Amino acid sequence: MTTTDQILALAAHPAPTAEADASLARFAEAAAAGMNSHVVRALRTLRPADDSPAWRAWLSATAALAAPGGAVLGGAAPAAGPVVTPVVCAAAAALGDDCSAAAAAGLQAAALAEAGLATAAGWSVPVVSAAIGAGLAAGLMLGLGEAKLRSTLGICATQAAGLRAAAGTDAAPLQAGKAAFNAVEAAQLARLGFTSSREPLDGRRAFFPLLSS
């Protein structure tokens, strides 16, 4: 089983990669193409004045997945698919421009989380695993240390959601965008001192055991 410590180890020496740069470029292209989608217009109507980093992450990830011909995101990185890529990239990019290293670590973390959720029937595995990767990326962008990164993962895990049943509906980009929002918010809360369980992913009654049961 993938462990919390395995994912945290990715934060020890994050480094920019060509794959992460390609992911970020494709994400930016798709997000720009989707900004006029009806899903994004509805979100802007509901929250017209919110310009927080978490909100920007939600909006851009949703836009990327609601874009016409969203296949532009496919294959953006070897370990990332068309759902994971925008969630992780949106969380990293919402907190700064120099985000290749954070995105690279986040994409790797999402891949590890996805491997640990192979038996999660009914859940949208890409969405819930992307939330973990996005949380790590956001925490790195905020310069969090190991303890606060651990809390970030736990805060992400306790909010993780996404249904396979949403595929093909407007709820699909919406739930992925919300994962990016939750990840950025989780990192910000951890920076302010919010805590979570010591082993939020693999501990008893934690993320992997619950979603895989």
C-alpha positions in Angstrom: 0.0 0.0 0.0 1.2 3.5 -0.8 2.0 5.3 2.5 1.9 8.9 3.7 5.7 8.8 4.1 6.2 7.7 0.5 4.3 10.7 -0.8 6.0 13.1 1.6 9.4 11.8 0.5 8.7 13.3 -2.9 8.9 16.7 -1.3 12.4 16.2 0.0 14.2 17.3 -3.2 11.6 18.6 -5.7 13.1 19.5 -9.1 11.7 20.9 -12.3 11.2 18.4 -15.1 10.5 18.6 -18.8 7.4 16.5 -18.2 6.1 19.0 -15.6 6.8 21.9 -17.9 4.8 20.2 -20.7 2.0 19.5 -18.3 1.8 23.1 -17.2 1.9 24.3 -20.8 -0.9 22.0 -21.9 -2.9 22.9 -18.8 -2.6 26.6 -19.5 -3.7 26.1 -23.1 -6.7 24.1 -22.1 -7.7 26.4 -19.3 -7.6 29.4 -21.6 -9.7 27.5 -24.1 -12.4 26.6 -21.5 -12.8 29.9 -19.8 -16.0 30.7 -21.7 -17.6 27.3 -21.1 -21.1 27.3 -19.5 -19.7 25.6 -16.4 -17.1 28.3 -15.8 -19.7 31.0 -16.5 -22.0 29.5 -13.9 -19.1 29.4 -11.3 -18.3 33.1 -12.0 -21.9 34.0 -11.5 -22.0 32.3 -8.2 -18.7 33.8 -6.9 -18.0 36.9 -9.0 -15.8 38.7 -6.5 -13.6 35.9 -5.2 -10.0 36.1 -6.4 -8.3 33.9 -3.8 -5.7 31.4 -4.9 -8.0 28.5 -4.0 -10.7 30.0 -6.2 -8.4 30.6 -9.1 -7.3 26.9 -8.9 -10.9 25.7 -9.0 -11.8 28.0 -11.9 -8.8 27.1 -14.0 -8.9 23.4 -13.4 -12.7 23.4 -14.2 -12.1 25.4 -17.3 -9.3 23.0 -18.5 -11.6 20.0 -18.2 -14.6 21.8 -19.7 -12.6 23.0 -22.7 -13.7 21.9 -26.1 -11.5 19.1 -27.3 -10.1 18.6 -23.8 -7.9 15.9 -25.2 -5.2 18.5 -25.3 -4.4 17.4 -21.8 -4.1 13.7 -22.6 -0.6 12.4 -22.2 0.8 15.6 -20.7 3.0 13.5 -18.4 3.8 9.8 -18.2 2.2 9.3 -14.9 -0.7 11.8 -15.3 -3.9 11.7 -17.3 -6.4 14.3 -18.5 -7.9 14.7 -15.0 -4.9 14.6 -12.8 -2.9 17.1 -14.9 -5.2 20.1 -14.6 -5.9 19.5 -10.9 -2.3 19.4 -9.9 -1.1 22.1 -12.3 -4.0 24.4 -11.2 -3.1 24.1 -7.6 0.6 24.8 -8.2 0.1 27.6 -10.7 -2.5 29.4 -8.4 0.3 30.0 -5.9 3.1 31.3 -8.2 4.7 31.2 -11.6 7.8 29.2 -10.8 6.0 26.0 -10.1 7.6 23.3 -12.3 9.2 21.5 -9.3 6.0 21.6 -7.3 4.0 20.3 -10.2 6.5 17.5 -10.8 6.3 16.3 -7.2 2.5 16.7 -7.2 2.1 14.6 -10.4 4.3 11.9 -8.9 2.3 12.0 -5.7 -1.0 11.7 -7.6 0.4 8.7 -9.4 1.3 7.0 -6.1 -2.1 7.8 -4.7 -3.8 6.4 -7.8 -1.9 3.2 -7.5 -3.1 2.8 -3.9 -6.7 3.2 -4.9 -6.9 0.4 -7.5 -9.9 -1.2 -5.8 -11.8 2.0 -5.0 -15.1 1.0 -6.7 -17.5 3.8 -7.5 -15.0 6.6 -6.7 -13.4 8.7 -9.5 -9.9 7.5 -8.7 -8.2 10.2 -10.8 -10.1 13.0 -9.0 -9.5 11.8 -5.5 -5.8 10.9 -6.2 -5.3 14.3 -7.9 -6.4 16.0 -4.7 -3.5 14.4 -2.9 -1.0 15.4 -5.5 -2.4 18.9 -5.7 -2.1 19.2 -2.0 1.6 18.3 -2.0 2.2 20.7 -4.9 0.4 23.6 -3.1 2.3 22.9 0.1 5.6 23.0 -1.7 4.6 26.3 -3.3 4.0 27.7 0.1 7.3 26.4 1.4 5.8 24.2 4.1 8.0 21.9 6.1 7.4 18.1 6.6 4.9 18.5 9.5 2.7 21.0 7.7 2.9 19.1 4.5 1.7 16.0 6.4 -1.2 18.1 7.7 -1.9 19.3 4.2 -2.3 15.8 2.9 -4.6 15.0 5.8 -6.8 18.0 5.2 -7.0 17.0 1.5 -7.8 13.4 2.3 -10.6 14.3 4.7 -12.2 16.4 1.8 -11.5 14.0 -1.1 -14.5 13.2 -3.2 -15.4 12.5 -6.8 -17.8 10.0 -8.4 -17.3 7.9 -11.5 -21.0 8.4 -12.1 -20.3 12.0 -12.9 -18.4 11.1 -16.1 -19.8 12.8 -19.1 -21.7 15.4 -17.1 -21.0 19.0 -16.0 -20.3 17.6 -12.5 -17.1 15.9 -13.8 -15.1 19.1 -14.4 -16.7 20.7 -11.4 -15.6 18.0 -9.0 -12.1 18.0 -10.4 -11.9 21.8 -10.0 -13.1 21.5 -6.4 -10.2 19.1 -5.7 -7.8 21.8 -6.8 -9.6 24.3 -4.6 -9.5 22.0 -1.6 -5.8 21.3 -2.1 -4.8 25.0 -2.1 -7.1 25.7 0.8 -5.6 22.7 2.7 -2.1 24.0 2.3 -3.1 27.5 3.4 -4.8 26.0 6.5 -1.8 23.9 7.3 0.4 27.0 7.1 -1.9 28.6 9.7 -1.4 25.7 12.1 -4.4 23.4 11.2 -3.5 19.8 11.9 -4.6 16.4 10.7 -3.9 12.8 11.6 -0.4 11.5 11.7 -1.0 8.9 9.0 -3.9 10.4 7.0 -3.5 8.2 3.9 -2.6 4.7 5.2 -3.5 4.7 8.9 -6.5 2.9 10.4 -9.7 4.4 9.0 -7.7 6.6 6.7 -7.8 7.6 3.0 -6.7 4.3 1.3 -8.5 1.8 3.6 -11.8 3.7 3.5 -11.9 4.4 -0.2 -10.8 0.9 -1.1 -13.3 -0.9 1.2 
